Amino acid sequence: MSQLNPPVSTDDHAAGPEDAPVTLVEYGDYECPYCGMAYPVLKALQEALGSRLRFVFRNFPLTEAHPHASRAAAFAEAAASIGKFWEAHDMLYEHQDALDDRSLLAYGHALGLDRAVVLAAFEGAYDEKIRRDFRGGLRSGVNGTPCLFINGQRYDGPVDLDTLVDTIERLGDSYA
Amino acid sequence: MDQQHSGTALAPGQTAPDFTLPATPDQNLSLSDLKGAPVILAFYPADWSPVCGDQMALYNEVLPEFRHFGAQLVGISTDGVWCHSAFAAERKLHFPLLADFEPKGGVARAYGVYRAHEGTSERALFVIDAAGKIAWSHVSPVGINPGADGILGALDEMAAHSPSTGAAS
């Protein structure tokens, strides 16, 4: 029932072709353990579906429950400014146990991101974009993380590779 | 399966029954104290159960959006005050949790959302306008976190119809 609003736009971080038959949007929090568990599944899904899938990530940090979620999101947005959003995204999910400021600065260094840019991100340079993602998620019916939308419809099924591939292939067929 | 319960929830247009419940071990909160601004009543079955935790954690993050409408959020369950205070402290909740503990579920009954068999309330949401009328209500399946889109939609609508009670801040 719940529909993605706003729809995917150039404002979003997207991997995969714009005209892919299926777009999967994840609302995620870098410190959320369930998002951490979904991360390898969604990676495998991208690999399995190749150019048939466009994957979009939107921020939904639960900052009261996860003290590092907000700065981790800011860090990934800062990385996007040098075209390295997905590298940052992957790095964060692969190091969920180390998301403190010092670790984030070290990841920034590894990505070739200026220390000043990361610090500016910590100070709120990307807060508006993050908040916009969050608000859009609320309006779209996001009720926790990770929350997935497949071609604009909220997906409430299990986050495992087989079920996701099945669901998406059925959708893809109907678009073909 | 929950029909006989959810069918009885008070509907939009009805006056929200007033109540006074403990918000902390030594403080009570009355619905009438909150008159003049929209109120969101979030009935939930229990502190600590996974879905409720997520739902309350989500609402905790949505408080700035609710505040934008001048709306006050209150959580209500049949748990006692000490249980609520431990739960709120552990989850860092920044809104009151009311204890509908004695008489048990009295307020949930008044709103038509008591589950007598379980001794808990339904997972039910009521958005009440500044004049104390129910503007929107929703009962979710107990295991499903209803999110915040319904509440925000109701607040939008309310603000559109009576700008004076709406998003001044």
Interface residues (C-beta under 8 A of the other chain):
Chain A: S2 L62 T63 E64 A65 F134 R135 L138 R139 S140 G141 V142 N143 G144
Chain B: D54 Q55 A57 L58 N60 E61 V62 E65 R91 K92 L93 H94 I144 N145 P146 G147 A148 D149 L152
